[in-house]
Amino acid sequence: MAMTLRSGLSVPKPKSTSNYLAIGTDLLRNVLFLLFILRWTRKSALQLRGRGIFGTIADAYRYLWRSSYALFLRLPGVRSQVRAQVSEAIAKLESKLVPQGPGISRYLTLPKEGWTEQQIRAELDRLEGLKHTKWEDGRVSGAVYHGGNDLIKVQVEAFERFMVANPIHPDVFPGVRKMEAEIVAMVLALFNAPHGAAGVATSGGTESILMACLSARQKAYVERGVTEPEMIIPETAHAAFHKAGSYFGIKVHMIPCPSPTYAVSIKGVSRFINSNTILLVGSAPNFPHGIIDDIAALSRLAQRRRLPLHVDCCLGSFLMPFLARAGFPTQPFDFSLKGVTSISCDTHKYGFAPKGNSTLLYRTAALRTYQYFISPEWSGGVYGSIGIAGSRPGALIASCWASLMSVGENGYIDACHSIVGATKKIETAIYEHPALKDDLKVMGKPLVSVVAFNSSTLNIYDIADSMSTKGWHLNSLQNPPGMHVAVTIPIVKVVDKLVEDLAAVVEDEKERERVRIVEGKGKKGEARGDSAALYGVAGSLPDKSVVVQLAGGFLDTLYKA
């Protein structure tokens, strides 16, 4: 065969393995890049859908401004000055909270010999007598949900009887198991739970909210394979939802609650729903303004999108179910709405149980199982718990059960009538009192026990600080600035004095403003007190790292012996 023909019929050499590897690597790189682009395109599309073009631009501007300010705070000269001011503020806080001076003893190690009962009682008397805001006189907003001295006696006896009880051992303490189950059953009945509903007792509202979020996350993972969970909450929802987001890796979308209603925007909630959404949230009422979100509308939305809806009724607790029977207007909020799948209710608020008691209610028992923790292979045996805690104080459960049984349905209706009636009295005074009506404005339409107000003519934080000098411990709010009163039974007895002092404080603040105007200094002078210093600064800072440092310093101070 001719050489030219032979060469024309020759078979080409196969490509080397390295060439195929290079092609495969390029292909994989391109696929990963495409997935990255698709992922961020989807995230951007969802952001645009939720916030809109202008909202997204505003978010981007705030992010850049916040980042720039954070860099500014890290500059060497600025950083040292900020540290000095933060340290000064924390030292001032410590001087207020940590008792000092003659007569104050500190016990940092165990005594060599145990104290006698007389020594312990004497020291307890001294501790009880430390200077504090007189909640006993009704001068504290919320905080102490006191059901009366007679009820305390019942609670103490129940606590003493079950002092060593631990519900983790139901065979050893069957009475505690029975009481806990009955507490949950009673609260389920209050909230119109359907047949097959279930619940758990928890240590407080925060744990109830945490477990509701965990259950929703686990449900979405098991049933829909959601690995990047998101929940949608009102911007006024309790901070425990943010804690749940931090603990359980859930992205939190906050939806505006605009004036004049201060209820969550249902359209805003709807726009943020996507395939990663695991939970919708509404409050009944919320803590800042005492406003009940439109739970009926949220229920319809949850049903339409087949999503769980949690109603935070920790503050409303034993007031919301009795509003109508106490003669006050109400709105639907419980399991009578088909879309409501879980409710948190604090028995230690207006149920008057001792602190450390709350409940979490589920529409079905199946929802409850998603919060369980079970370890079948532990060397110590099969371990299961209903929530975060393992061992729990049976004495608190006994005290809660005794509280519910002692007060009874009629007792709670009477308490609702007194508490909400006093709240209406404060609200009416702000609308009608000559010294208040022109300068204070009620935020929204409160229906329960909290009335919030702000001012466009005076510095609301100066009013809060001036009320503090008169012995009142009220709550300052931010975003927007305001303050509120959460009415309790002790406050009911002194509500007229509260209105009187508030009117006097507002008159004093108005006089200061008149003097400023006469002196040519303009309206609303620089804030003076502690509330103004904290919340005024917090509201003006684009980067909240300084506020976080102050809050961290406060938490550290709690453990200064």
VOGU-3710 file (C-alpha; in Angstrom, 3 decimals, decimal comma):
1> mamtlrsgls> 0,000/0,000/0,000  1,284/3,388/-0,873  2,631/5,455/2,003  0,231/8,322/1,308  -2,810/6,006/1,400  -1,601/4,307/4,601  -1,175/7,624/6,345  -4,641/8,752/5,275  -6,259/5,698/6,906  -4,439/6,054/10,242
11> vpkpkstsny> -6,590/6,325/13,433  -6,133/9,513/15,548  -4,554/9,037/18,995  -7,030/9,199/21,911  -6,967/12,304/24,139  -5,158/11,929/27,431  -6,953/11,539/30,772  -5,743/14,975/31,807  -7,697/16,557/28,958  -10,937/14,901/30,088
21> laigtdllrn> -10,243/15,973/33,661  -9,769/19,560/32,539  -13,027/19,458/30,569  -14,864/17,965/33,574  -13,408/20,595/35,907  -14,480/23,413/33,570  -17,963/21,942/33,296  -18,286/21,595/37,076  -17,044/25,155/37,566  -19,601/26,462/35,091
31> vlfllfilrw> -22,421/24,489/36,735  -21,482/25,797/40,190  -21,261/29,333/38,862  -24,669/28,949/37,217  -26,160/27,627/40,464  -24,607/30,558/42,340  -26,121/33,028/39,857  -29,524/31,311/40,029  -29,437/31,280/43,842  -28,694/34,985/44,169
41> trksalqlrg> -31,043/35,885/41,340  -33,820/34,111/43,222  -32,888/35,828/46,493  -32,851/39,210/44,747  -36,222/38,522/43,127  -37,738/37,562/46,494  -36,261/40,687/48,083  -37,723/42,868/45,332  -41,078/41,155/45,684  -41,138/41,629/49,433
51> rgifgtiada> -39,718/45,130/49,767  -40,414/46,590/46,326  -37,934/48,636/44,296  -37,928/51,684/46,553  -37,840/49,585/49,707  -34,889/47,606/48,368  -33,051/50,799/47,468  -33,773/52,170/50,947  -32,464/48,933/52,514  -29,289/49,168/50,430
61> yrylwrssya> -28,795/52,798/51,470  -29,284/51,931/55,145  -26,853/49,040/54,829  -24,161/51,247/53,261  -24,742/54,020/55,811  -24,637/51,537/58,684  -21,472/49,888/57,356  -19,773/53,242/56,833  -20,654/54,354/60,340  -19,368/51,071/61,764
71> lflrlpgvrs> -16,033/51,646/59,997  -15,952/55,171/61,391  -16,414/53,842/64,926  -13,407/51,559/64,415  -11,011/54,401/63,634  -8,263/54,475/66,317  -9,131/57,843/67,857  -12,882/57,292/67,681  -12,700/53,715/68,983  -10,860/54,718/72,160
81> qvraqvseai> -13,323/57,537/72,820  -16,324/55,242/72,313  -14,818/52,642/74,648  -14,269/55,279/77,317  -17,866/56,520/77,077  -19,291/52,997/77,097  -17,180/52,105/80,139  -18,368/55,255/81,897  -22,012/54,424/81,170  -21,590/50,832/82,385
91> aklesklvpq> -19,865/52,030/85,566  -22,784/54,390/86,203  -25,213/51,538/85,630  -23,263/49,298/87,997  -23,345/51,938/90,724  -27,156/51,912/90,501  -27,692/48,158/90,386  -24,948/46,754/92,624  -25,411/47,685/96,324  -22,383/49,417/97,802
101> gpgisryltl> -21,351/51,223/100,970  -21,556/50,513/104,692  -23,935/47,813/105,832  -23,643/45,825/102,584  -22,124/42,372/103,083  -20,879/40,210/100,224  -20,736/36,439/100,376  -18,349/35,132/97,727  -17,488/31,775/99,296  -19,453/29,208/101,273
111> pkegwteqqi> -19,570/29,825/105,030  -17,418/27,429/107,044  -20,408/26,541/109,172  -23,983/26,633/107,995  -26,070/29,576/109,141  -28,863/29,268/111,641  -32,451/29,895/110,575  -32,376/33,201/112,458  -29,284/34,366/110,542  -30,829/33,439/107,187
121> raeldrlegl> -34,109/35,195/108,015  -32,274/38,336/109,131  -30,272/38,464/105,891  -33,390/37,804/103,795  -35,049/40,735/105,548  -32,096/42,963/104,604  -32,194/41,792/100,985  -35,937/42,351/100,786  -35,438/45,859/102,140  -32,906/46,976/99,518
131> khtkwedgrv> -33,974/50,181/97,790  -36,298/49,416/94,888  -39,273/50,747/92,964  -42,345/50,054/95,053  -44,225/47,529/92,948  -46,310/46,805/96,041  -47,720/50,328/95,729  -48,669/49,790/92,068  -45,899/51,968/90,641  -44,435/49,418/88,206
141> sgavyhggnd> -45,762/48,871/84,695  -46,231/45,137/84,097  -43,378/43,076/85,602  -45,302/41,927/88,687  -48,600/40,195/87,888  -49,815/39,984/91,452  -53,030/38,134/92,243  -53,308/39,254/95,853  -51,913/38,160/99,221  -54,506/35,445/99,752
151> likvqveafe> -53,527/33,804/96,471  -49,841/33,969/97,435  -50,603/31,956/100,577  -52,219/29,251/98,457  -49,258/29,267/96,061  -46,719/29,005/98,882  -48,488/25,990/100,367  -48,651/24,240/96,982  -44,977/25,058/96,373  -43,956/23,645/99,756
161> rfmvanpihp> -45,891/20,403/99,282  -44,166/19,675/95,954  -40,797/21,282/96,693  -38,718/18,266/95,567  -40,993/17,164/92,707  -39,604/16,813/89,192  -41,976/16,036/86,309  -39,212/14,200/84,432  -40,073/11,320/86,801  -43,857/10,947/86,396
171> dvfpgvrkme> -43,865/7,576/88,152  -42,273/9,141/91,238  -44,421/12,297/91,184  -47,766/11,298/89,607  -49,557/14,282/91,165  -47,343/16,745/89,293  -47,941/14,929/86,002  -51,682/15,124/86,599  -51,614/18,826/87,502  -49,486/19,749/84,472
181> aeivamvlal> -51,818/17,901/82,103  -54,823/19,621/83,672  -53,223/23,081/83,368  -52,747/22,521/79,643  -56,292/21,164/79,260  -57,803/24,181/81,054  -55,902/26,667/78,902  -56,785/24,771/75,708  -60,454/25,062/76,672  -60,097/28,826/77,190
191> fnaphgaagv> -58,782/29,227/73,655  -61,512/27,180/71,957  -59,198/24,344/70,990  -60,743/21,666/68,745  -60,873/17,972/69,534  -57,403/16,475/69,226  -55,589/19,664/70,223  -52,553/19,379/72,487  -50,109/21,517/74,419  -47,176/21,712/76,795
201> atsggtesil> -46,231/23,685/79,880  -43,051/25,773/79,648  -40,898/28,009/81,838  -42,210/31,244/80,332  -43,296/33,064/77,209  -39,844/33,007/75,649  -39,609/29,225/75,837  -43,160/28,906/74,491  -42,233/31,041/71,490  -38,931/29,228/70,969
211> maclsarqka> -40,678/25,866/70,909  -43,382/27,096/68,522  -40,682/28,253/66,092  -38,707/25,014/66,482  -41,818/22,937/65,816  -42,581/24,951/62,663  -38,985/24,593/61,461  -38,949/20,837/62,009  -42,338/20,424/60,349  -41,169/22,289/57,257
221> yvergvtepe> -37,961/20,252/57,099  -39,667/16,877/57,476  -42,689/17,540/55,271  -41,266/19,905/52,639  -37,503/19,540/52,864  -36,959/23,219/53,756  -33,296/23,768/54,680  -33,239/27,581/54,648  -36,236/28,373/56,868  -37,795/31,842/57,073
231> miipetahaa> -40,552/33,228/59,281  -42,583/36,403/58,869  -43,342/38,458/61,960  -44,720/41,922/62,751  -42,004/44,429/63,640  -43,734/44,725/67,038  -43,564/40,967/67,729  -41,750/39,887/70,876  -37,945/39,763/70,824  -38,172/36,022/71,573
241> fhkagsyfgi> -38,906/35,451/67,869  -35,554/37,019/67,030  -33,950/34,810/69,672  -35,556/31,778/68,013  -34,200/32,926/64,659  -30,720/33,215/66,155  -30,862/29,897/68,020  -32,453/27,790/65,283  -31,062/29,363/62,111  -34,357/30,847/60,924
251> kvhmipcpsp> -34,288/34,003/58,810  -36,667/36,589/60,253  -38,604/39,000/58,045  -40,052/41,953/59,965  -43,190/43,513/58,497  -44,120/47,158/59,269  -46,957/47,972/61,654  -47,770/51,487/60,425  -49,765/54,139/62,219  -52,540/54,887/62,895
261> tyavsikgvs> -53,473/51,241/63,655  -49,985/49,913/64,539  -51,215/46,463/63,431  -49,156/44,381/61,028  -49,625/45,011/57,303  -51,290/41,915/55,844  -50,171/42,863/52,323  -46,632/43,152/53,631  -46,832/39,661/55,114  -48,233/38,217/51,884
271> rfinsntill> -45,446/39,702/49,750  -42,718/37,977/51,765  -44,169/34,454/51,595  -42,065/32,036/49,532  -41,157/28,344/49,424  -38,839/28,753/52,434  -41,523/30,278/54,691  -42,187/28,055/57,691  -44,304/30,295/59,961  -46,509/33,387/60,094
281> vgsapnfphg> -46,907/35,269/63,386  -49,449/37,621/64,932  -49,734/39,157/68,410  -52,788/39,349/70,658  -51,763/41,872/71,813  -48,193/43,003/71,139  -46,002/44,230/73,988  -45,004/47,711/72,738  -48,400/49,218/71,910  -50,921/46,722/73,234
291> iiddiaalsr> -52,420/46,311/69,744  -54,027/43,090/68,498  -52,954/42,219/64,964  -55,635/41,242/62,453  -55,477/37,562/63,352  -58,536/36,738/61,225  -56,828/38,081/58,090  -53,593/36,280/58,979  -55,608/33,091/59,476  -57,137/33,354/56,012
301> laqrrrlplh> -53,710/34,009/54,514  -52,169/31,058/56,373  -54,935/28,746/55,184  -54,642/29,928/51,600  -50,857/29,431/51,565  -50,981/26,275/53,721  -48,654/27,667/56,371  -48,650/27,464/60,178  -49,807/30,575/62,047  -48,657/31,243/65,597
311> vdcclgsflm> -50,548/33,694/67,800  -48,485/35,177/70,618  -50,986/35,645/73,438  -48,410/35,612/76,232  -49,334/39,121/77,341  -53,048/38,754/76,590  -53,051/35,431/78,471  -56,099/35,293/80,767  -57,509/38,650/79,655  -58,153/38,018/75,959
321> pflaragfpt> -60,461/35,008/76,496  -62,584/36,973/79,000  -62,871/40,380/77,290  -66,374/39,803/75,923  -67,703/38,348/79,170  -66,245/41,289/81,073  -68,168/43,664/78,812  -65,349/44,903/76,547  -64,965/44,807/72,753  -62,724/42,096/71,338
331> qpfdfslkgv> -61,774/40,512/68,038  -61,181/36,885/66,944  -57,744/35,546/67,838  -57,902/31,892/68,975  -58,465/28,375/67,580  -61,949/29,347/66,429  -60,014/30,721/63,435  -59,147/27,677/61,299  -55,746/29,010/60,250  -54,388/29,377/63,796
341> tsiscdthky> -52,138/26,385/64,470  -50,399/27,364/67,728  -50,845/29,839/70,602  -48,510/30,855/73,422  -50,204/31,899/76,690  -48,446/32,896/79,902  -50,145/31,580/82,999  -47,665/33,632/85,052  -49,009/36,938/83,745  -52,740/37,521/84,053
351> gfapkgnstl> -53,221/33,923/85,165  -51,447/35,149/88,338  -49,326/31,991/88,662  -45,761/32,372/90,016  -43,069/33,370/87,519  -41,729/30,436/85,559  -45,071/29,243/84,120  -46,405/29,417/80,569  -48,169/27,198/78,042  -47,826/26,446/74,348
361> lyrtaalrty> -50,959/25,164/72,616  -51,175/23,277/69,287  -54,169/22,642/67,066  -53,097/18,981/66,706  -50,995/16,577/68,728  -48,910/15,908/65,619  -47,639/19,500/65,659  -46,498/19,064/69,253  -44,273/16,090/68,380  -42,045/18,307/66,244
371> qyfispewsg> -40,728/20,014/69,386  -39,845/16,763/71,165  -36,252/15,670/71,668  -35,686/11,906/71,849  -32,314/10,168/72,089  -32,861/6,396/71,719  -29,183/5,302/71,852  -27,855/7,163/74,906  -25,883/4,854/77,201  -27,917/6,110/80,149
381> gvygsigiag> -31,111/4,778/78,590  -33,718/6,105/76,198  -34,013/9,847/76,869  -36,911/12,078/75,903  -37,955/15,606/76,817  -40,768/17,854/75,680  -38,624/20,970/75,333  -35,360/22,656/76,206  -35,282/21,702/79,886  -34,829/18,204/81,237
391> srpgaliasc> -35,497/18,468/84,948  -38,159/21,022/85,815  -39,516/22,346/89,124  -42,686/20,468/89,990  -43,303/23,040/92,737  -43,954/25,734/90,118  -46,411/23,471/88,315  -48,245/22,829/91,581  -48,369/26,562/92,335  -49,724/27,284/88,846
401> waslmsvgen> -52,421/24,621/89,175  -53,395/25,973/92,595  -53,610/29,502/91,151  -55,977/28,518/88,336  -58,172/26,495/90,643  -58,223/29,224/93,313  -59,118/32,153/91,051  -61,572/30,306/88,818  -63,488/31,571/85,806  -65,475/34,235/87,647
411> gyidachsiv> -62,349/35,487/89,379  -60,623/35,979/86,044  -63,647/37,786/84,627  -63,598/40,157/87,614  -59,848/40,722/87,203  -60,314/41,415/83,481  -63,030/43,931/84,276  -60,792/45,776/86,769  -57,571/45,704/84,723  -59,010/46,584/81,322
421> gatkkietai> -61,288/49,143/82,955  -58,262/50,891/84,470  -56,538/50,800/81,074  -59,567/52,492/79,494  -59,388/55,131/82,227  -55,787/55,999/81,293  -56,654/56,034/77,601  -59,649/58,316/78,192  -57,538/60,678/80,317  -54,993/61,060/77,503
431> yehpalkddl> -57,815/61,901/75,094  -59,724/64,245/77,417  -57,587/65,590/80,288  -56,848/69,305/79,686  -53,149/68,872/80,506  -52,702/65,795/78,312  -54,979/65,896/75,271  -52,963/68,444/73,259  -49,505/66,934/73,821  -49,914/63,171/74,171
441> kvmgkplvsv> -51,364/60,835/71,573  -52,544/57,255/72,136  -50,895/54,837/69,710  -53,552/52,781/67,942  -56,688/51,410/69,595  -55,689/49,272/72,579  -58,259/46,686/73,638  -56,499/44,906/76,497  -54,153/45,999/79,309  -51,505/48,145/77,614
451> vafnsstlni> -51,901/51,763/76,561  -49,014/53,351/74,653  -48,610/57,032/73,815  -46,167/59,437/72,216  -45,841/63,161/71,632  -45,075/65,426/68,705  -44,584/68,497/70,911  -42,529/67,178/73,843  -39,650/64,770/74,308  -41,404/61,579/75,378
461> ydiadsmstk> -38,254/60,231/77,049  -38,039/63,289/79,282  -41,607/62,554/80,337  -40,613/58,956/81,123  -37,625/60,113/83,194  -39,715/62,688/85,048  -42,234/59,989/85,910  -39,330/57,935/87,261  -38,371/60,776/89,608  -41,924/60,597/90,953
471> gwhlnslqnp> -41,437/56,911/91,731  -43,067/55,346/88,652  -41,376/52,600/86,640  -42,948/52,806/83,170  -41,746/51,386/79,841  -39,963/53,465/77,223  -40,418/52,436/73,586  -38,477/53,044/70,391  -39,081/52,964/66,631  -41,100/55,164/67,032
481> pgmhvavtip> -40,347/56,852/70,380  -43,062/56,378/72,963  -43,896/54,961/76,365  -46,536/52,640/77,717  -48,287/51,461/80,839  -49,084/47,761/81,265  -51,840/47,734/83,858  -51,801/45,125/86,629  -53,958/44,650/89,722  -51,611/46,792/91,872
491> ivkvvdklve> -51,831/49,639/89,317  -55,642/49,465/89,326  -55,629/50,812/92,884  -53,507/53,878/92,020  -54,572/54,658/88,463  -55,936/58,087/89,446  -52,580/58,996/91,001  -50,817/57,833/87,842  -52,945/60,153/85,689  -52,430/63,012/88,159
501> dlaavvedek> -48,638/62,636/88,136  -48,548/62,255/84,350  -50,517/65,489/83,953  -48,160/67,301/86,343  -45,089/66,034/84,473  -46,498/67,100/81,102  -47,275/70,564/82,475  -43,691/70,854/83,766  -42,292/69,796/80,393  -44,528/72,285/78,588
511> erervriveg> -43,282/75,053/80,891  -39,676/74,163/80,075  -40,499/74,331/76,373  -42,161/77,746/76,818  -39,038/79,031/78,561  -36,857/77,697/75,743  -38,969/79,459/73,143  -38,848/82,754/75,077  -35,065/82,413/75,288  -34,912/81,804/71,541
521> kgkkgeargd> -33,591/78,241/71,843  -36,386/76,592/69,858  -38,695/73,721/70,733  -37,908/70,276/72,147  -34,598/70,857/73,847  -31,884/68,265/74,302  -33,051/65,289/76,349  -31,724/65,075/79,895  -32,471/61,767/81,650  -31,358/58,140/81,431
531> saalygvags> -34,187/56,983/79,160  -33,509/59,867/76,804  -29,803/59,128/76,858  -30,298/55,452/75,985  -33,220/55,506/73,571  -32,422/58,894/72,063  -28,908/57,760/71,235  -30,069/54,310/70,097  -32,563/55,844/67,708  -30,022/58,217/66,201
541> lpdksvvvql> -27,222/55,693/65,619  -27,268/53,873/62,266  -24,948/51,200/63,689  -26,204/49,630/66,928  -22,875/48,156/68,092  -22,584/50,762/70,853  -26,078/49,900/72,098  -25,154/46,207/71,994  -22,074/46,940/74,130  -24,208/48,833/76,644
551> aggfldtlyk> -26,765/46,021/76,804  -23,974/43,476/77,205  -22,530/45,559/80,033  -25,940/45,570/81,704  -26,130/41,770/81,477  -22,620/41,472/82,924  -23,666/43,722/85,805  -26,408/41,276/86,790  -23,696/38,884/87,974  -21,572/41,382/89,887
561> a> -21,595/39,980/93,425
//
